[in-house]
């Protein structure tokens, strides 16, 4: 346990930031699961709506450095291929 005031603050700030990152990652996973469920159902309109939400979420995650920008591009490309296969 830290004794210095600034070190104590760092512990608090790190805990808060870690929780924010965890919540953002969880929300991203939820959006991606909804997209996969829409793809499995075969409903083109629902899949397109879920695709838009998923791409936006992936872009936000990459902007916040929750995932690497190349990983985000790879994820979006894979989602696009899945969406085009539904048609």
N, CA, C and O atoms as a GROMACS GRO file, in nm:
protein
  348
    1UNK      N    1   0.085  -0.118   0.000
    1UNK     CA    2   0.000   0.000   0.000
    1UNK      C    3   0.090   0.125   0.000
    1UNK      O    4   0.183   0.134   0.080
    2UNK      N    5   0.062   0.217  -0.088
    2UNK     CA    6   0.147   0.335  -0.096
    2UNK      C    7   0.130   0.429   0.024
    2UNK      O    8   0.022   0.437   0.083
    3UNK      N    9   0.238   0.497   0.058
    3UNK     CA   10   0.235   0.593   0.168
    3UNK      C   11   0.229   0.737   0.119
    3UNK      O   12   0.178   0.825   0.188
    4UNK      N   13   0.281   0.760  -0.001
    4UNK     CA   14   0.287   0.896  -0.056
    4UNK      C   15   0.152   0.932  -0.118
    4UNK      O   16   0.086   0.849  -0.180
    5UNK      N   17   0.113   1.058  -0.099
    5UNK     CA   18  -0.019   1.103  -0.142
    5UNK      C   19  -0.040   1.083  -0.292
    5UNK      O   20  -0.146   1.036  -0.334
    6UNK      N   21   0.058   1.118  -0.373
    6UNK     CA   22   0.043   1.105  -0.519
    6UNK      C   23   0.034   0.959  -0.561
    6UNK      O   24  -0.036   0.926  -0.657
    7UNK      N   25   0.103   0.872  -0.490
    7UNK     CA   26   0.097   0.729  -0.520
    7UNK      C   27  -0.041   0.673  -0.484
    7UNK      O   28  -0.094   0.587  -0.554
    8UNK      N   29  -0.098   0.723  -0.374
    8UNK     CA   30  -0.234   0.681  -0.336
    8UNK      C   31  -0.334   0.721  -0.444
    8UNK      O   32  -0.423   0.645  -0.479
    9UNK      N   33  -0.317   0.844  -0.495
    9UNK     CA   34  -0.407   0.892  -0.601
    9UNK      C   35  -0.391   0.807  -0.726
    9UNK      O   36  -0.491   0.774  -0.792
   10UNK      N   37  -0.269   0.771  -0.761
   10UNK     CA   38  -0.244   0.687  -0.878
   10UNK      C   39  -0.318   0.554  -0.867
   10UNK      O   40  -0.374   0.506  -0.965
   11UNK      N   41  -0.318   0.496  -0.747
   11UNK     CA   42  -0.388   0.369  -0.726
   11UNK      C   43  -0.537   0.386  -0.754
   11UNK      O   44  -0.599   0.302  -0.819
   12UNK      N   45  -0.596   0.496  -0.703
   12UNK     CA   46  -0.738   0.522  -0.726
   12UNK      C   47  -0.768   0.544  -0.873
   12UNK      O   48  -0.862   0.487  -0.928
   13UNK      N   49  -0.687   0.628  -0.938
   13UNK     CA   50  -0.709   0.662  -1.079
   13UNK      C   51  -0.695   0.537  -1.166
   13UNK      O   52  -0.774   0.516  -1.257
   14UNK      N   53  -0.595   0.456  -1.137
   14UNK     CA   54  -0.574   0.334  -1.214
   14UNK      C   55  -0.692   0.239  -1.200
   14UNK      O   56  -0.733   0.176  -1.297
   15UNK      N   57  -0.746   0.229  -1.080
   15UNK     CA   58  -0.861   0.142  -1.057
   15UNK      C   59  -0.981   0.190  -1.138
   15UNK      O   60  -1.051   0.108  -1.198
   16UNK      N   61  -1.005   0.321  -1.139
   16UNK     CA   62  -1.118   0.378  -1.213
   16UNK      C   63  -1.100   0.356  -1.363
   16UNK      O   64  -1.194   0.315  -1.432
   17UNK      N   65  -0.980   0.383  -1.414
   17UNK     CA   66  -0.953   0.367  -1.557
   17UNK      C   67  -0.965   0.221  -1.600
   17UNK      O   68  -1.015   0.192  -1.708
   18UNK      N   69  -0.918   0.131  -1.515
   18UNK     CA   70  -0.928  -0.012  -1.547
   18UNK      C   71  -1.074  -0.054  -1.556
   18UNK      O   72  -1.110  -0.133  -1.643
   19UNK      N   73  -1.158  -0.001  -1.468
   19UNK     CA   74  -1.301  -0.033  -1.470
   19UNK      C   75  -1.365   0.023  -1.596
   19UNK      O   76  -1.448  -0.043  -1.658
   20UNK      N   77  -1.327   0.146  -1.635
   20UNK     CA   78  -1.382   0.205  -1.758
   20UNK      C   79  -1.342   0.122  -1.880
   20UNK      O   80  -1.425   0.099  -1.968
   21UNK      N   81  -1.217   0.078  -1.886
   21UNK     CA   82  -1.171  -0.004  -1.998
   21UNK      C   83  -1.246  -0.136  -2.002
   21UNK      O   84  -1.284  -0.184  -2.109
   22UNK      N   85  -1.267  -0.196  -1.884
   22UNK     CA   86  -1.338  -0.323  -1.875
   22UNK      C   87  -1.482  -0.308  -1.925
   22UNK      O   88  -1.532  -0.394  -1.996
   23UNK      N   89  -1.547  -0.199  -1.887
   23UNK     CA   90  -1.685  -0.176  -1.929
   23UNK      C   91  -1.692  -0.154  -2.081
   23UNK      O   92  -1.782  -0.204  -2.147
   24UNK      N   93  -1.596  -0.080  -2.134
   24UNK     CA   94  -1.596  -0.053  -2.278
   24UNK      C   95  -1.571  -0.181  -2.358
   24UNK      O   96  -1.634  -0.202  -2.461
   25UNK      N   97  -1.481  -0.266  -2.311
   25UNK     CA   98  -1.454  -0.393  -2.378
   25UNK      C   99  -1.576  -0.483  -2.373
   25UNK      O  100  -1.608  -0.551  -2.470
   26UNK      N  101  -1.645  -0.484  -2.260
   26UNK     CA  102  -1.765  -0.566  -2.244
   26UNK      C  103  -1.874  -0.518  -2.339
   26UNK      O  104  -1.943  -0.600  -2.401
   27UNK      N  105  -1.891  -0.387  -2.350
   27UNK     CA  106  -1.991  -0.332  -2.441
   27UNK      C  107  -1.958  -0.367  -2.585
   27UNK      O  108  -2.047  -0.398  -2.664
   28UNK      N  109  -1.830  -0.362  -2.620
   28UNK     CA  110  -1.786  -0.398  -2.755
   28UNK      C  111  -1.820  -0.545  -2.784
   28UNK      O  112  -1.873  -0.577  -2.891
   29UNK      N  113  -1.790  -0.632  -2.690
   29UNK     CA  114  -1.819  -0.774  -2.709
   29UNK      C  115  -1.968  -0.798  -2.726
   29UNK      O  116  -2.009  -0.882  -2.806
   30UNK      N  117  -2.050  -0.724  -2.652
   30UNK     CA  118  -2.195  -0.737  -2.661
   30UNK      C  119  -2.244  -0.698  -2.801
   30UNK      O  120  -2.327  -0.768  -2.859
   31UNK      N  121  -2.191  -0.588  -2.854
   31UNK     CA  122  -2.232  -0.542  -2.987
   31UNK      C  123  -2.190  -0.644  -3.093
   31UNK      O  124  -2.266  -0.671  -3.186
   32UNK      N  125  -2.071  -0.701  -3.078
   32UNK     CA  126  -2.024  -0.801  -3.174
   32UNK      C  127  -2.109  -0.928  -3.167
   32UNK      O  128  -2.135  -0.991  -3.270
   33UNK      N  129  -2.151  -0.966  -3.047
   33UNK     CA  130  -2.236  -1.084  -3.033
   33UNK      C  131  -2.373  -1.060  -3.097
   33UNK      O  132  -2.430  -1.151  -3.157
   34UNK      N  133  -2.425  -0.938  -3.084
   34UNK     CA  134  -2.553  -0.905  -3.146
   34UNK      C  135  -2.541  -0.912  -3.298
   34UNK      O  136  -2.634  -0.956  -3.365
   35UNK      N  137  -2.428  -0.868  -3.353
   35UNK     CA  138  -2.406  -0.876  -3.497
   35UNK      C  139  -2.402  -1.023  -3.540
   35UNK      O  140  -2.464  -1.060  -3.640
   36UNK      N  141  -2.329  -1.105  -3.466
   36UNK     CA  142  -2.321  -1.248  -3.501
   36UNK      C  143  -2.458  -1.314  -3.494
   36UNK      O  144  -2.491  -1.399  -3.577
   37UNK      N  145  -2.538  -1.276  -3.394
   37UNK     CA  146  -2.673  -1.333  -3.382
   37UNK      C  147  -2.760  -1.291  -3.500
   37UNK      O  148  -2.839  -1.370  -3.550
   38UNK      N  149  -2.745  -1.166  -3.545
   38UNK     CA  150  -2.822  -1.119  -3.660
   38UNK      C  151  -2.780  -1.193  -3.787
   38UNK      O  152  -2.864  -1.222  -3.872
   39UNK      N  153  -2.652  -1.223  -3.799
   39UNK     CA  154  -2.603  -1.297  -3.915
   39UNK      C  155  -2.660  -1.438  -3.915
   39UNK      O  156  -2.703  -1.489  -4.018
   40UNK      N  157  -2.659  -1.502  -3.799
   40UNK     CA  158  -2.708  -1.640  -3.788
   40UNK      C  159  -2.858  -1.646  -3.818
   40UNK      O  160  -2.906  -1.743  -3.877
   41UNK      N  161  -2.932  -1.543  -3.777
   41UNK     CA  162  -3.077  -1.543  -3.801
   41UNK      C  163  -3.109  -1.532  -3.950
   41UNK      O  164  -3.215  -1.576  -3.995
   42UNK      N  165  -3.016  -1.471  -4.028
   42UNK     CA  166  -3.038  -1.461  -4.172
   42UNK      C  167  -3.119  -1.341  -4.215
   42UNK      O  168  -3.149  -1.326  -4.334
   43UNK      N  169  -3.156  -1.255  -4.122
   43UNK     CA  170  -3.235  -1.136  -4.154
   43UNK      C  171  -3.141  -1.026  -4.202
   43UNK      O  172  -3.061  -0.973  -4.125
   44UNK      N  173  -3.152  -0.993  -4.332
   44UNK     CA  174  -3.059  -0.898  -4.394
   44UNK      C  175  -3.070  -0.758  -4.331
   44UNK      O  176  -2.969  -0.694  -4.305
   45UNK      N  177  -3.192  -0.712  -4.308
   45UNK     CA  178  -3.212  -0.577  -4.253
   45UNK      C  179  -3.154  -0.566  -4.111
   45UNK      O  180  -3.086  -0.469  -4.078
   46UNK      N  181  -3.182  -0.665  -4.029
   46UNK     CA  182  -3.130  -0.665  -3.892
   46UNK      C  183  -2.978  -0.676  -3.893
   46UNK      O  184  -2.910  -0.614  -3.811
   47UNK      N  185  -2.925  -0.754  -3.985
   47UNK     CA  186  -2.780  -0.772  -3.994
   47UNK      C  187  -2.713  -0.642  -4.035
   47UNK      O  188  -2.606  -0.608  -3.984
   48UNK      N  189  -2.776  -0.567  -4.127
   48UNK     CA  190  -2.717  -0.440  -4.170
   48UNK      C  191  -2.718  -0.337  -4.056
   48UNK      O  192  -2.621  -0.262  -4.039
   49UNK      N  193  -2.826  -0.334  -3.980
   49UNK     CA  194  -2.833  -0.242  -3.866
   49UNK      C  195  -2.729  -0.279  -3.761
   49UNK      O  196  -2.661  -0.192  -3.706
   50UNK      N  197  -2.717  -0.409  -3.733
   50UNK     CA  198  -2.618  -0.455  -3.635
   50UNK      C  199  -2.476  -0.430  -3.687
   50UNK      O  200  -2.386  -0.402  -3.608
   51UNK      N  201  -2.458  -0.440  -3.818
   51UNK     CA  202  -2.327  -0.416  -3.879
   51UNK      C  203  -2.283  -0.272  -3.857
   51UNK      O  204  -2.168  -0.246  -3.820
   52UNK      N  205  -2.374  -0.178  -3.880
   52UNK     CA  206  -2.342  -0.037  -3.861
   52UNK      C  207  -2.302  -0.010  -3.716
   52UNK      O  208  -2.204   0.060  -3.690
   53UNK      N  209  -2.378  -0.065  -3.623
   53UNK     CA  210  -2.347  -0.045  -3.481
   53UNK      C  211  -2.213  -0.109  -3.444
   53UNK      O  212  -2.136  -0.053  -3.367
   54UNK      N  213  -2.187  -0.227  -3.500
   54UNK     CA  214  -2.063  -0.298  -3.468
   54UNK      C  215  -1.941  -0.225  -3.523
   54UNK      O  216  -1.839  -0.214  -3.455
   55UNK      N  217  -1.951  -0.175  -3.645
   55UNK     CA  218  -1.838  -0.102  -3.705
   55UNK      C  219  -1.809   0.024  -3.624
   55UNK      O  220  -1.693   0.057  -3.600
   56UNK      N  221  -1.915   0.094  -3.582
   56UNK     CA  222  -1.896   0.214  -3.502
   56UNK      C  223  -1.829   0.180  -3.369
   56UNK      O  224  -1.739   0.252  -3.323
   57UNK      N  225  -1.872   0.071  -3.307
   57UNK     CA  226  -1.814   0.030  -3.179
   57UNK      C  227  -1.668  -0.010  -3.194
   57UNK      O  228  -1.585   0.023  -3.109
   58UNK      N  229  -1.635  -0.080  -3.302
   58UNK     CA  230  -1.497  -0.121  -3.325
   58UNK      C  231  -1.409   0.002  -3.349
   58UNK      O  232  -1.297   0.009  -3.299
   59UNK      N  233  -1.460   0.098  -3.426
   59UNK     CA  234  -1.383   0.220  -3.450
   59UNK      C  235  -1.358   0.298  -3.321
   59UNK      O  236  -1.249   0.350  -3.299
   60UNK      N  237  -1.460   0.305  -3.236
   60UNK     CA  238  -1.443   0.373  -3.107
   60UNK      C  239  -1.340   0.301  -3.020
   60UNK      O  240  -1.258   0.365  -2.954
   61UNK      N  241  -1.345   0.168  -3.020
   61UNK     CA  242  -1.250   0.091  -2.940
   61UNK      C  243  -1.107   0.114  -2.990
   61UNK      O  244  -1.014   0.124  -2.910
   62UNK      N  245  -1.090   0.121  -3.121
   62UNK     CA  246  -0.957   0.146  -3.176
   62UNK      C  247  -0.911   0.287  -3.141
   62UNK      O  248  -0.793   0.309  -3.113
   63UNK      N  249  -1.003   0.382  -3.144
   63UNK     CA  250  -0.967   0.521  -3.111
   63UNK      C  251  -0.925   0.534  -2.964
   63UNK      O  252  -0.840   0.616  -2.931
   64UNK      N  253  -0.986   0.453  -2.878
   64UNK     CA  254  -0.953   0.457  -2.735
   64UNK      C  255  -0.837   0.363  -2.700
   64UNK      O  256  -0.804   0.348  -2.583
   65UNK      N  257  -0.777   0.301  -2.801
   65UNK     CA  258  -0.665   0.209  -2.784
   65UNK      C  259  -0.704   0.085  -2.704
   65UNK      O  260  -0.620   0.026  -2.636
   66UNK      N  261  -0.830   0.046  -2.712
   66UNK     CA  262  -0.873  -0.079  -2.648
   66UNK      C  263  -0.837  -0.197  -2.737
   66UNK      O  264  -0.824  -0.310  -2.691
   67UNK      N  265  -0.821  -0.170  -2.866
   67UNK     CA  266  -0.773  -0.270  -2.960
   67UNK      C  267  -0.684  -0.199  -3.061
   67UNK      O  268  -0.700  -0.080  -3.086
   68UNK      N  269  -0.593  -0.273  -3.120
   68UNK     CA  270  -0.501  -0.215  -3.217
   68UNK      C  271  -0.576  -0.178  -3.344
   68UNK      O  272  -0.676  -0.242  -3.379
   69UNK      N  273  -0.530  -0.074  -3.412
   69UNK     CA  274  -0.602  -0.028  -3.531
   69UNK      C  275  -0.605  -0.133  -3.640
   69UNK      O  276  -0.703  -0.142  -3.714
   70UNK      N  277  -0.500  -0.214  -3.652
   70UNK     CA  278  -0.499  -0.320  -3.752
   70UNK      C  279  -0.595  -0.433  -3.713
   70UNK      O  280  -0.659  -0.493  -3.800
   71UNK      N  281  -0.606  -0.461  -3.586
   71UNK     CA  282  -0.702  -0.561  -3.538
   71UNK      C  283  -0.844  -0.513  -3.566
   71UNK      O  284  -0.931  -0.592  -3.601
   72UNK      N  285  -0.866  -0.383  -3.550
   72UNK     CA  286  -0.998  -0.326  -3.579
   72UNK      C  287  -1.030  -0.339  -3.727
   72UNK      O  288  -1.142  -0.375  -3.763
   73UNK      N  289  -0.934  -0.310  -3.812
   73UNK     CA  290  -0.955  -0.322  -3.957
   73UNK      C  291  -0.983  -0.467  -3.995
   73UNK      O  292  -1.071  -0.495  -4.077
   74UNK      N  293  -0.910  -0.557  -3.934
   74UNK     CA  294  -0.930  -0.700  -3.962
   74UNK      C  295  -1.070  -0.743  -3.919
   74UNK      O  296  -1.137  -0.818  -3.990
   75UNK      N  297  -1.113  -0.695  -3.803
   75UNK     CA  298  -1.246  -0.729  -3.750
   75UNK      C  299  -1.355  -0.675  -3.843
   75UNK      O  300  -1.451  -0.746  -3.873
   76UNK      N  301  -1.340  -0.550  -3.888
   76UNK     CA  302  -1.440  -0.489  -3.976
   76UNK      C  303  -1.445  -0.562  -4.111
   76UNK      O  304  -1.552  -0.581  -4.167
   77UNK      N  305  -1.330  -0.601  -4.161
   77UNK     CA  306  -1.325  -0.674  -4.287
   77UNK      C  307  -1.397  -0.808  -4.276
   77UNK      O  308  -1.472  -0.847  -4.365
   78UNK      N  309  -1.373  -0.877  -4.167
   78UNK     CA  310  -1.438  -1.007  -4.145
   78UNK      C  311  -1.590  -0.990  -4.132
   78UNK      O  312  -1.667  -1.072  -4.183
   79UNK      N  313  -1.632  -0.883  -4.064
   79UNK     CA  314  -1.776  -0.857  -4.049
   79UNK      C  315  -1.839  -0.826  -4.184
   79UNK      O  316  -1.950  -0.870  -4.212
   80UNK      N  317  -1.768  -0.751  -4.268
   80UNK     CA  318  -1.819  -0.717  -4.400
   80UNK      C  319  -1.837  -0.842  -4.485
   80UNK      O  320  -1.938  -0.856  -4.554
   81UNK      N  321  -1.741  -0.932  -4.479
   81UNK     CA  322  -1.752  -1.057  -4.554
   81UNK      C  323  -1.871  -1.140  -4.506
   81UNK      O  324  -1.943  -1.198  -4.587
   82UNK      N  325  -1.892  -1.144  -4.375
   82UNK     CA  326  -2.006  -1.217  -4.321
   82UNK      C  327  -2.138  -1.154  -4.366
   82UNK      O  328  -2.232  -1.226  -4.402
   83UNK      N  329  -2.145  -1.020  -4.365
   83UNK     CA  330  -2.265  -0.951  -4.407
   83UNK      C  331  -2.295  -0.977  -4.555
   83UNK      O  332  -2.410  -1.000  -4.592
   84UNK      N  333  -2.192  -0.972  -4.638
   84UNK     CA  334  -2.212  -0.995  -4.781
   84UNK      C  335  -2.254  -1.139  -4.810
   84UNK      O  336  -2.322  -1.164  -4.909
   85UNK      N  337  -2.212  -1.233  -4.726
   85UNK     CA  338  -2.249  -1.372  -4.746
   85UNK      C  339  -2.396  -1.398  -4.712
   85UNK      O  340  -2.455  -1.494  -4.761
   86UNK      N  341  -2.457  -1.312  -4.630
   86UNK     CA  342  -2.597  -1.332  -4.591
   86UNK      C  343  -2.689  -1.311  -4.709
   86UNK      O  344  -2.785  -1.387  -4.727
   87UNK      N  345  -2.662  -1.208  -4.791
   87UNK     CA  346  -2.745  -1.166  -4.902
   87UNK      C  347  -2.805  -1.276  -4.980
   87UNK      O  348  -2.878  -1.251  -5.076
   0.00000   0.00000   0.00000
